[in-house]
Amino acid sequence: MIGYYDYTVVLTYLSMLSATSGIMLCLNDIGHPYLGMFFLMFCGLCDAFDGKVARTKKNRTEQMKQFGIQIDSLSDLVAFGVLPACIGIAMLRSSIEFSIFPDFKFLHLADKSAIIKIVLTVIAVFYALAAMIRLAFFNVLEEERQKTEGGGVNKTYLGLPVTSAALVFPTILLIHIFCSADLTLLYFIFLAIVGFLFVSRIEIKKPTTKGVLIMIAVGLIEAIALAFVFIVMKK
């Protein structure tokens, strides 16, 4: 078979499987839109460690390294580009009565004008496109940097990393759960803002190991809070 299947790529493969499962689950007729958030946060957890795990293998060939870079970007596009957009669309089309979930309030797509439908759909598509552009441009910059600087780890990001979606959108969900207002529009506003930041030229300092651990801890707290809501706070 083509490709590589050692431990250095396992986390990336798991992230891709998680993202695809989240997309399918939140868009089918029985899935709740926000179930995709658990898969999104798991993708973020995998992404936090996949690079570190890959670098532990000292005898990787250049082809193996390049393969890892490519699948990482492709997986990130699905996990942090397509999945959050699909969750937003699922929120719009949600009209199912969920007897085992809290009583969420959604902006039903069928109740709104064609203009609103089009605008919100365009925002979701723009977000996914911006994520793709950001990932591709990052790969180009990283390849050029490796040639000029001769390796090492980049200390800054140009544009907001797409992996930030794993923290931003679950936070909006938590606000949505504990707020009586319908925050579906807020979700799409953040899709537009985050998408713009993906392709902006702002420089963001790459987090240290301590910073990564803090973000992981925040993600775990969000996951526990969401699990509490979905398991304990039933109708």
N, C-alpha and C positions, 0 to 999 in steps of 0.2 A: 504493500500500500504506500501511496505517497504521503508526505507529511512526517511529523515527528510526534512521538507518543510517550516520551519519558516524563519524569516528575516535574521538569521545568515548565511544561505547558499545561499541566493539569488544572491549575487555578484559572487560567484563561479559558480553557474548555468549559469548566464549571460555570464561569461567568456567562458564557454564551448560552449554555443550556438554561441557566436561570433566567436570563433576559428573554429568551424565546418562550419559555414557559409562562413568564409574566405577561407577555403580549397576548398569547393565546387565551390565558385565563381571564384577563380583564376585558377582553373583547367578545367572549362567547356569551351565549344567552343566559347562562346560569352563574357566571362569574361576577363578583362585585368589583367595581372599578378600582377600589383601593387595595385589593389583594395584590395587585401588581407592585405595590410599594415594598412589600416584604422581599420580593425578588430583586427589586432595584437596590435595596440596601445590602442584600447578599452579594450582588455584583460589586458594590462599592467595597465590601470587605475583601473580596477576592482581589480586586485591583490594588488594594493597599499593600498586598504581599507578593503579588505575582512577579514583579521585577526583582525583589530581594531573593525570592526562591530561585529564579532563573540564574542569578549571578553567583549562586553557590556552586554551580557546576563549572569547574575550571577548564575542562577540556572541550567546551563547546566550539564547534566549527563556525566559520563566518556564515555559512548557509543556515545553520541552526539559529544563530543570533538574528539574522535578517528575517527568518521565518517567524521567530518570536515577536519581533517588532510589528510585522504585518498582521498577525492574528490578534495581537493586542489592540491595534487600532480598529480592526474590523469588529472585534467583540465590543469595544467601547462604543462604537457607533450604534450598535443594536441596543446595548444596555443603557447608555446614558443619552442617546440621541433619539432612537425610535420608541423605546419603552415609555419614557415620560410623556411623549406626544400621544401615544396610544392611550395612556391613562386619562389624559385630558379629553380625548374623543370619547372614551368610555363614559366619562362623567356626563357628557352631553347627551349620549344616547340612553343613559340609564333610566329605565322606567319600570323596573322590576321591583316587586315587593319582597324584601329580604327578611324573612322571619327569624333568621339566626344572627342578624347583624343589627347594630344600633340604627336608630331612625335618622339617617343622613338626609340632608336637603340638597337636591341637585337642580341645576338649571336644565330642564328638559328641552332637548333640541326641538322636539315637535311643537313646543309651545312658543317658539320664537320665530321672528321674521327670517326671510331668506338671507337678508343682508347680514344679520348676526351670525347665522350659520356659516356663511361664506367667510366672514372676517375671522371667526374663531378657528375655522379649519385652516385658513391660510396661515395663522399664527403657529399652529401645530406643525404645519409643513415647513414653515420658515425655520422653526427651532431645529428640526431634524436636519435640514440643509446646512444651517450654521454649524451644527456639531460635526458634520462631515467635512466642511471646509476647514474648520479649526484643526481637526485631526490630521487631515492631509497636509496642511501648511506646517503644522508642528513637525511632522515627519521630514518634510523638506528642510526646515531649519535645523533639525537635529542632525540630519545627515551632513549638512554643510558645516555645522559646528564640530562634529566628530573629525572631519577632514582638516579643519584649520587648527583646532585645539588638541587634536590627538587623543581623544577619549575623555574620560572623567564624567562626572555627573553635573548636569546643568543646574545652576543655582536659582534661576528665575524662570517664570513662565511668561510668554507673550500671549495675552488673552486669558480669559478664565478657563481653567481646565474643565473638560466635560464631566469629569468624575464628581465635581461639586454638586451635580444633580442628585447624587445619592444622599445628600444632607438637606439641600434646599427644599425639594418637593415633599419629603416626609414631614418637614417642619410645617409646611402649609397645611398638610393633612391633619396634623395634630391640632392646629388652630381651628380648622374646619370642624373637627369632631367636637371640640369644647366650646364652640361659638354657635349661637342660634341662627346667625345669618348664613345665607348661601354664599360661599366663597369660591364658587366655580369660576367666576370671572377673574377673581384674584389669581387663581391658578394660571389662567391664560395670560394674565398680565406678566406674571413672573416667567412664563415660557418665553414671552417676547423679550423681556429684560435680560434673562440669562442667555438667550440665543444671541442677542446683540453683544453681550460681554464675551461670548465665545470668539467672535470675529473682531473684537476691538483690539487696539494696540496697547492696552494697559499692561504694565509689567507687575507681576505678582511674585513675591518671593516664595521659593519652593519651601514647603514646611520641613522642619527638622524631624528627626525620629520622634521627639517629644510631641511635636505638633500633630504628627500622624496618629500617635497613640491617643491624643486628646480627641481628635475627630472620630476615631474608632469608638472611643468611649461614648461620645455624643450619639453616634449612630446606634450603639447598643441600647442606650437609654431610650431613644426614640422607638426602637424595635420592641422593647419591653412594654413601653406605653401603648403602642399600637396593638400588641398581643393582648394586653389587658382589656383594651376596648373591645376587640373582636371576640374574646373568649368570655369575659366577665360581664360586660355591659350590654347584654342582649336585651331585646325587647321583652 
